[in-house]
């Protein structure tokens, strides 16, 4: 038995028995006989004597030719037609070289020119969370935001600016253009969106008297609405950067934050930002700082070197003496220094070096221990250092007059010689200058010994070799002229 299901002119193929029932149901409108009769004949015939020829459907409406509509077709919408044809190819969302499974949420990001206000807010948040570093995409997002600036909802504005600020793609002109609408709608924002907007304006370094006055009024009226640690951290840090000088507001912030810390555990990351902001405006004393320090003991092992340095700087700036906290910071920094890369070591050294500017005499010994651990970790990983990290490390130690032993200086000089071809003029001058300052400091603080004299002469020899390598000259033999003054 043969049955002709259509005549579209395409190449036909034999159908399996399982496909016959679907064809009878989906193509009843175009069949030349009753579908039930076909089924009955098929059931009474063995498979070896059955050959059903099927023509692929030309479109989604192939099952209801002869003038019938979609509603009149079997099951109302010709739902079985897609079984007879391959699925339509879909346009890939990811046009780059990486597959979507590796891009994660970034594969869902669309062209900002196609998004509305809500889509822009969600896209900016997702891009900031995933660390998108596509300059063209952020430029398109900024352009689209400027086009829709008059019709954007305030909660979408807060999400857009917060995402741009987190990715360090904040456009100052965009913030200035949105500032009049922000000032007019501050009263309608929730505490989270208000904190995002204030933080974005502060990071854009825009100081508008009208905005600061309106923000101060809103914060005084709605201070108790800020509950989470994220909201309190963002708003306190933003207020301290916006040059708001209302002492009563900061006092209320301190009391409210301490009250929230009694009911919710604050992470050391949030506490370091809060105490840094309060110390910046000089609105916290040593006793209050000690209470904040006690609240970060539980999460201190999770702190990064920069957070440890920020926390120690805030405590030292108000002459807070917390030996337990400082000892824990020293131990934590020692563990982290052993697994840090050269860029992390140089950044941590600069962050901890800023503590010398506000440290008391009792604080210096903790900082000396930290820099000793950083120096040992840097010397052990010198083969990984590049000129940029070498110059940054030497500059930090020379700026705050931190001890750098002659034997370690000699190893640093050898690394500078090995990478002399990668030095430019500015980095070479800075590196040699800081190396000379450290050598001079070691000479002034040391006594004449045979070992130290040999190390000193080796450092002088390496310094001359560095100069010759950078200038393209041949090194000349030096006489032993080590003098400790």
N, C-alpha and C positions, 0 to 999 in steps of 0.2 A: 504494500500500500504506500502511496505517495500522497503528500499533501503540500500544497503550495500556499505559504503564509504571506507572500507579498511578491511584488514585481518591481523592485527598485533598481534592478540591473546590476547589483553588486555580486561579488563572487559568493557562491553558496558553500555550505559545509554540512556534513551529517550531524544531526542532533542526537544527544543521548536521551535515554528514557526519562531521566529526571527533569530534563528541560522541556519535555513535551507538555506536561501539565501546566507549566508556567506560560508556555506559548498559547495554549488553548484558552487560558483565562485572560491573558493580556491582549490577544489578537482576535477576540470573538467578533468584533465589529467588522473586521476585514476578511473573515473566513468565508469560504465558499459553501460550507455546510455547517450543520449544527455542531458546536464543540462537544456536546455530550455524545453525539454519534461517533466522533473521532476517538474519544476516550474509550467508548465501549468496544470499538473495533480494535484499538490498540491492546486492550486487556485480553481480548480473545486471540491475539496473534503473538507468536513467539518473537523474541528480540531479533533472531537471525533473519526474519522475513520483514522486519520493519526498517524502512529508510525514510526518515523525515528530513526534508531539505528546508533549511532556514536561511532567509536573507536578512542580514543585519539591518536594524532600523536606521533610517537616515537622520532622524532627530528625535527629540523627546515626544513628539506627537505622531510617531510612526504607527502606534497601535490604534489610532482612531482616525484612519483615513475614511473615505466615503462621507465626508461632511460632518462627522460627529464632533462635538465639542469635548473638552476635557472632563466636564462634569458628567457627560453621558457615557464615558468610557468605563470599563470595569473598575470597581472600587473607587470611582470618582475622579482620580487624578493620574491614571495610568501608572501606578506605582511600580509595576513590574517591568517597565520599559528599559530601565537602566541595567537590568540583568543581561539584556541582549546587546549592550554597547559598552565600550570601555569608558571610564570616567574622563571627564574633560580635564585637560592639563591646567593646573593652577599656577598662577604667577608667583614665583618664590618671593618671600618677604626679605630674605637676606640676599643681597646682590654682591656681597664681598666674597673673599676666598674661604672664610671659615664656615663650617656647617652650623645650622641652627642649634644643634645639641650642645655645641661649645659656647655659643654666644649667650645662652640662657635668656633672660628677660630682654636683652638688647635686641634680639631678633624680632620682638614685638613692636619696636619703635618704628613709627612711620615718619614720613616727611612732615616737618612742622607746618609747612604751607597748607597741608590738608586737614589740620586739627583746629578744633574750636577751643574756647577758653578752658573747659574742663579737661579736654585732651591734652592741652599744653601743660596744665598742672600735673597731671598724672605722668606725662612723658618726662618732665623735668625731674620729678621725684625718682622715677625709675632709673633715669640716666645717672643721677647723682649717686644713687645706691649702688649701681653696677660699676661706677667709675668710668663712665664713657669719656674718652679723651679725643673726641672728634671735633675739631675747631669749626669745620664747616657746618656741622649739625647744630652746634650751639649758636653760631651766627644766624642760621636760619630760624632758630627758636626765638632769638632776640628780635629779629625782623618781624616775625609773625606776631609777637607780643606787642610790638609797637603799633602794628596795624589794627589790633583789636583792643588797644589800650582804653578806648572810650566805652567799651561794652563788657569788659572783663568783670566778673564777680570778684569781690575782695578775697574770698577764701582761695580762689584760683590764683590771684595775684600773689598771695602769701606762699603758696606752693611753688609757683614759678620762681620767685625771687629766692626762696630758701634753697631750691635745687641748684640755681645758678651760684649762690654763695658757697654752698658745700663743694661745688666743683671748681670754685675760684674762677668763674666765668661771668662775674657780675658786671653788668654794664651800668656805669654811673649815670649816663644820660637817660637810660630807661628808668632808673629809680627816680631821678629828678622829674621826669615827665609824669610818673605815676603818683608822685608825692601829694599833689592837690587832692586827688580822689582818695588817697589813703587818709589824709587829715579829715576829710569830710565824712568818712565812714568808720572811724575808729570805734565808735560806740556800738557798732553792730558786729564786731569781731569776737570770736571766742578767745579764751585765754591762750590756746595753742597757736592760733593764727596771729594773734597780737604779738606773741613772743617771736614768731618767725619773721614778721614784718619788721619789728624793732631790731632784731639781729641783722637782717639784711641791710637796713638803712645804716646801721652802725658800721658794718663791714664795708659798705660803699664809701665811708668817710664823708658823709653828707651831714652837715650841722645846720639844721633849720630850726629857728627859734619857735616858730608856730608848731612844728611837729613835736618838739621836746616839751613844750608847755601842755599841749593836748595829751601827750603820752603820760606825763606826770600826773595830770588830773585823772586819767583813766586808771592808772595804777593805784593811786590812793583810794579810789572808789571801789576797785575790784581786786584788791591784792589777795583776798582770801580765795579767789577762784583758781589761783595757781596751785595745783596739788602735786603734780608729778615732778620728779627730779629734773627731767628734761626741760620742762617749761621754766622752772625756777632758774636753772643754769643759764638758759638762753636769755631770759629777760634781765637777770642781774648783770650778766656780762655785757649786754647791749646798753643798759642804762649807764654803766660805768664808762663806756666808750663814747657815749653821746654827750658827755660833759654836763650831765645833770648834777646839780649841787644841792639838792634837797636832802639835808641831813636826816630829817624825820622819816623820809621815805626809805633810806638805807637802814635806819634802825628797825623799822618795821619789817624790812626784808630779812634782817638777821634773826629777829625773834620768830618770824614765821618759818624760816628755813630750819631753825633748830627744833621748832615744834613738829615739822614734817619729818625730820630725821628721827624723832622718837617713835614714829609710826611706820616709817618706810626706810629701808636700807638704801643709802646713797652710795653709789660707786665712787671709787677714788678718782675716777676721771671727772665726775661732776664736782666733787668736793674741791679738787685742785683748781678748777675753773672758777668756782664760787669764791674761794679764799683769795685767789689771785685778783679777781675783780674788786673785792672789798678792800684788799690791801692797796690797790691802785688809787682808790679815792680816800684812803686813810680813814676808814669808818669802822675799824675793828681793833680791839685791844688784844693783849697777849692772852688774857683769860679766855676770851671768846675764841681766839684762834686755837687754844689748847683743846677746847671742846670739839671744834671741827676736826682737829687732828685725831682725837680719840675715835671719831666716827669712821675713819678710813682705814683702821687697822685690819679689819676683816678682809677687805678687797685689795690691800696693798700689794700682795704677790701678783696681782693682775695688772699693775700699773706699768706703763712704758717709761723709758728713761726721761722723756720730755715731761711727762706728768709728775714724776718724782722731783725733777728739777723745779717745776712750777710750784709744787707744794712746799718744797724747802725754801724757795725764794720768798713765798708769801709769809711763811713762819718767821724767817729771819728778818724780814722787813719791819716787823712789829716787835722785834726782840723777844720772840717767844722761845723759851727754853724747854724743849721736849726731847730729852735724851733718848727715850724709847723710840720715838718716831724717827729721829735722825739715825740711830743705830740700825733700825729696820731698813731705812732707805739705803744705807751704806751696804748692807748685806744683799739687798735686792739688786742694787746696781752692779755689784761684783758678779752675781750670777748671770745677769744679762750681758755684761761686757764680754764674757767668754764666747758668746754666740752671735755677736753683732758684726755686721759687715763694715768696711772702712767708712762709708758715708754715714752710717749710723753712729760710729764712734766719734767722728768729727762733729756731728750735730749734737750728740750728747755732751761732748766736752764744752762746746760753746754754751749750751743751755745751763750746765752746772757752773760754768765760769761766771755767768751773770750773778750768781749768788754771792760772789766775793764783794760785789758793790754794796751789798746791804748787810753783810755778815758781821756779827760781833766777834770778839776774840774767842769766846767759847765755842763758836761755830766753825772756826777755821780747821780744827783737827778732823772734823767729819769730812769737810771738802777735800782735805789733803789725802785722806784715805780713798775717797772716790777717784781722784785724779791719778793716784798711784795704780789703781786697778785698771783705769782706762789706758794709762801709758803701757802697762804690761801687756794688755790685750792688743794694743796697737802694734807694739814691737813684734809680738808673736805672729801677727798677720800682715807684716810689712810687704811681703811679695804680692799682696792683692791691692796695695795702695797705688793710686794714680796721682799725678801732680796736684789735682784739685784737692783731694783729701789730705795730701801731705802738707800743702800750704795752709789749709784750714786748721789742721791740728797744731802745727808750729805757731801759727798766729794766735790761737787761743792760749797756749802755754806761755807765749811771750807777752801777751797783752796783760794778763793778770799775774805775771811773774811767778809762775808755778814751776817747781823743780822738775828738771828733765836731765837725767844723769848723762855724763859724757859718753859712757859706753853705748847707751841707747841713741844718743845724738849721732854717733859715728855710724850706726846701722841705718839711721834715717838718711844720713848723707850718702851712704852707699846706694840706697834706694833712689835717691835723687839723681845720682850719676847714671844708674841703670835706665832711668826714664827721662834722661835729659833731652832726648829728641822730641818728647811730647810737651815740653815746657814752652810757653810763649813768653814774651818779654815781661809782661806784668807779673805773672806768677813766678817767674824766675827771680825778679827783683824782690818780690815780697817774701819768697821762701828763703833767699840768702840773708835778707835783713833780719828776719825772725830767728834764723839759725844763729846768726852772729849775736843777737841779743841774749839768747839762751846760753851760748858759750860764755859770754861776758858775765852773766849772772852766776853761772857755775864757778867761774874763776874768782869772783868776789866772795863767794860763800864757802870756798874750799881752802884747805891747807895744802902745802907742797908735799906730795908723796910720789913715789916712783910710779905706782900704777896710775894715779891720776894724771901725772905728767905725760905718761905714754898715751893715755886716752885723749888728753888735750892736743898733743901733737898730731895724733891720728885725725882728730876733728879738723884741725887746721889744714892738714894735707887734703882731706876730703873736700873741704870748702874750696881750696884752690883748684882741685880737679873739677869741681862743679862749675866754677867760673870759666875754666878753660874749655870745658865741654860746651858750655852755652855760647862762648865767644868764638869757638873754633880754633883755639890756640893750643900749643903744646905746654904741658905743665913743667915748671921749673923746680929743681930741688930746693927745699926750704931748710933753713937752719932752725935748730931747736931754740926758740925764743919764748918759751912759756913763762908768763908772768901772771901772778894771781891778782893783779890790780889794774 
